[in-house]
Amino acid sequence: MNKSDKIINYLGPPETFTEQAAKSFANDLGGAFSLVPHRTLAQVIAQTASEKQWAVIPYYNLLEGLIQESLDLLVEHGLSIFGARQIPVRFAFGGYPASEDSAGETNVSESDSMSLKEPVVYSHPKALPQCSAFLQKNYPNVPLHETSSTVQGVQQVERERFGFVIARREALEKHHIPVLNDDIGNRLYSKHNYTEFLLVAPGSPQNHDLSLMVTPPSLKQLRTFVAIIPTVDHVGLLADILGQIAFFGINLLKIHSRPAFFDVRGMTPQLFYLEMDIVADAPEFRLCMETLNMRLSQKGERGDQVVRILGSYELEAIEA
């Protein structure tokens, strides 16, 4: 394994849930990894593909659903999934209701006075809706301001000593911002929110040396993720796919469909992402994928690229 293999790229900045997931994967791979943050998912995947490195990316949130960009980038760059982690999302609320710099001042402009009366809540655009119930109940009239990350919101409040921010409690404490409320996130059917992250890299698992993992990977893989890109289109296309999966007795865990981000023979096909509760080398899975390859390809074509197996792996849930 060369030096380049010892890098894990992730969507930064530090002190985020993605960094927490990256550290968790790094520990399982032996711990001697450099974690490199990037500003966008596209940068994460491009660096990983070009330099043959590792990456950790978010792909599913209990409240927000599948993350479209992550899945599209995997297919576009031909990366494979080697593992998945379910990280609890626990947001805290902190900040200052009044500016410390202006406390006690009597000569303030009208605009300054308005800013003091209306502090802003800073956070990432994904974090704000995940805490909407708390905000609506406790701060219904406070403006919301989107930041590129929860950490950027923390830095903004730390710098101004004014306003509120939603972020990880650890980030608030590290920047000495008063924690006003903890665990403020919405719940779905009484379940706490979580985000699932993927460990990805170029090639297939057979081409990577995973012997450095502290705990050897289980021989029983629990999940397989595939992308299906038919080169034909007809009424009942989705029903055809689901019917074959049901016929072979495969439990479907997640499904997401959208127009493909590229053309195939002059048409823009529908693209389907499916996560299934089965090992990739199970006979019924192989037969199902072979059948779908034939049924969803233009007549006379082999259809090798209709079904793309993105990875077969275990999903590990990390306790809060």
Buried (B, 14 or more C-beta within 10 A) or exposed (E): EEEEBBBBBBBBBBBBBBBBBBBBBBEBBBEEBEBBBBEEBBBBBBBBBEEBBBBBBBBBBBBBEBBEBBBBBBBBBEBBBBBBBBBBBBBBBBBBEEBEEBEEEEEEEEEEEEBBEEBBBBBBEBBBBBBEEBBEEEBEEBEBBEBEBBBBBBBBBBEBBBBBBBBBBEBBEBBEBEEBBEBBBBEEEEEBBBBBBBBBBBEEBEEBEBEBBEEEBEEEBBBBBBBBBBBBEEEEBEEBBBEBBEEBEBEBBBBBBEEBEEEBEEEEBBBBBBBBEBBBEBEBBEEBBEBBBEBBBEEEBEBEEBBBBBBBBEBBEEEE
